Amino acid sequence: MKDLRIIFMGTPDFAVATLDALVKAKKNVIAVITAPDKPAGRGRKINQSAVKKYAVSNAIQVLQPTNLKNPDFLNELEKLEADLQIVVAFRMLPRQVWAMPKHGTFNLHASLLPDYRGAAPINWAIINGDTKTGVTTFFINEDIDTGAIIKQETIEIAPTTSVGVLHDQLMTLGSNVVVETVEMIEDGNINPLKQQSGTFRPAPKLNKENCRINWNNPAQSIYNHIRGLNPYPGAWTVLENNKEQIEVKIYDGIISKESHQYPIGHLVISKKKILVALKEGFFEILDLKLAGKRRMETISLLNGYEFYNGSKVF
């Protein structure tokens, strides 16, 4: 069973790596489904998804439904007579869509399911201080990220790895696993495993509240939180400096364990360093962005920004 007719669904750069791997492996991708074009940036210029740009440049048919239950779209999808659908970083599919191909629809998820079901698995693996994660391909069913597992691969997380670095590592790993999964299905060599039941670590959507730094937490937890949101969307805090309050994003730093008498959040400023007082020592800020300013290293900020006595973060 070779040359399956494949429809690929995805939107961001993370998905492009997989689509490219399928094309280079000479898999028969007959169409791509991606998000509709939308205005972006200050000029509100119409922006195409990364997947659409790739598909157009490789002469692959593109569908951009606004409603996945629309009868016209479902009709068009049925006419393509796909054998298999692959989903990477797309949106929830209705049963009419995922159940359509005779070999079903599988998804690539950037975690070792059943851990980290949800929207932000890469971020939460780092925020929680995990030392390993991975990717999973699984058949889609009615519930989010709960279908039978086809294949998993594991990767180590280094103690200083940021989410940006891990994202790229998983993007490469995932693209290879998807191609291998397709080949397993082509060869009739799959034995999908039902996911275990129980309580597993979630990966909820990131929002303003869960991206805020809690300086009362243990030092390692604070560091993990910051690198788990670097570069996007960025861990944030409020800087109070001479009665002015400014929102600040912090991207990197170093923990130093030493005793002190400062209150938590108090800033100790020198010509080259910004230290935040913690329960167990200090967090040295290395890389940050003040609201309305560009991202910069601490030394650059200190060259042009005045800190007053009693400044703090909270």
Secondary structure as UniProt FT lines:
FT   STRAND          6..10
FT   HELIX           13..24
FT   TURN            25..26
FT   STRAND          29..33
FT   STRAND          38..40
FT   TURN            41..44
FT   STRAND          45..47
FT   HELIX           50..57
FT   TURN            58..59
FT   STRAND          61..63
FT   TURN            68..69
FT   HELIX           71..79
FT   STRAND          84..88
FT   HELIX           95..98
FT   TURN            102..103
FT   STRAND          105..109
FT   TURN            113..116
FT   STRAND          117..118
FT   HELIX           121..127
FT   TURN            128..129
FT   STRAND          132..139
FT   TURN            144..145
FT   STRAND          149..156
FT   TURN            159..160
FT   HELIX           163..186
FT   TURN            187..188
FT   STRAND          202..203
FT   TURN            208..211
FT   TURN            215..216
FT   HELIX           219..227
FT   TURN            228..233
FT   STRAND          235..241
FT   TURN            242..243
FT   STRAND          244..257
FT   TURN            264..265
FT   STRAND          266..269
FT   STRAND          274..277
FT   STRAND          281..290
FT   TURN            291..292
FT   STRAND          296..297
FT   HELIX           298..304
FT   TURN            309..310
FT   STRAND          312..313
//
